[in-house]
């Protein structure tokens, strides 16, 4: 009977796996059918150029004169242009040379053409999203750890400051906070820097600050809950061994709390990666803004927005796998 039941279980499992793939196929088929009804033409072959493409570069003359000499090698050619009291040298690929010795050239004339690989706008946006998210996560961890420890402090100044920070940040939309950081604090800070002859900060750092402080408020509550979930006897035992409060917190409480707060921290960091898409409103060309610009010029909304969603999925799934790896490591240790 047990053997028959096991076979039936395997058969039911295979059946439901088939049902899952049928649902996926049905969704894809329905999407394709609806796009055909609106006369949309899929052009997936155009998408790779927004990640990496070959750029055509023209080497142009900067002075007026004549080509005095051309030194050729296996791959390149060195062009020397003699002008009125000045000389110019230009290196171009030998196979794409457009002038000969004795030719008269003028500023702007093409001397040679070559191609080089260049990173596309989607890859630039993906890299900027990854960079902004990583910096914001690291800063958010630091801010959240400090604020979380201050939340459970007996010092009223530290505790009330942390409570005020957490409630203000969690009680207002991230979009509003980005506007405040960029249009209010950014204007004040850059004005002060300009008056003192210092270089102004680019918008990306105000975007990072808004994400870091937003993330830090949620991390603070996660840290507070994780620490308070550890039994008080752990602290008392550590203090009885002669440890100071900071030593007991560092060597006894926080390592235990870390195992419990990793899953909610992973969820918060994944949300932060997705929230970075709001930075496009302050002229930061992250992945969403880059996709929007490409859609405007290429008129391929379906392929590009699906690709944008897939890239976010790759980032968030990669972070999720990394956190699961940390969970396994801390569980073993």
Number of C-alpha atoms within 10 A of each C-alpha: 6 7 8 9 10 11 12 12 12 12 12 12 12 12 11 12 12 12 12 12 11 12 12 12 12 12 12 11 12 12 12 13 12 11 14 12 9 8 9 12 10 14 11 12 8 12 16 12 15 18 15 16 14 13 13 12 12 16 19 16 20 17 18 19 22 19 22 17 15 20 11 14 10 8 10 15 19 17 24 19 25 20 17 9 6 10 16 16 14 16 17 21 18 19 13 16 20 13 16 14 13 14 11 16 21 14 11 13 17 16 20 22 17 16 13 9 10 14 14 17 21 29 19 18 21 22 14 18 23 18 14 23 23 17 16 27 25 15 19 27 23 17 20 27 20 17 27 27 18 21 23 18 14 10 10 12 11 17 18 15 13 24 19 12 18 23 12 13 18 14 9 11 11 19 14 11 19 23 18 15 21 22 14 12 14 20 15 12 14 16 14 13 14 12 9 9 9 11 10 14 14 12 16 19 17 21 26 24 20 26 29 25 24 26 27 30 26 24 28 27 20 22 29 21 16 21 23 12 13 16 10 11 9 15 18 13 13 18 15 10 10 10 16 13 12 10 13 19 20 12 12 17 22 17 13 18 20 17 16 19 19 19 14 15 20 18 14 17 23 21 13 22 22 17 14 24 17 17 26 17 13 15 11 22 23 26 27 24 20 21 21 17 15 19 16 10 8 11 11 18 15 15 16 22 16 10 16 19 13 12 16 20 15 12 17 20 13 13 17 17 12 13 17 15 12 14 18 12 11 14 9 7 6
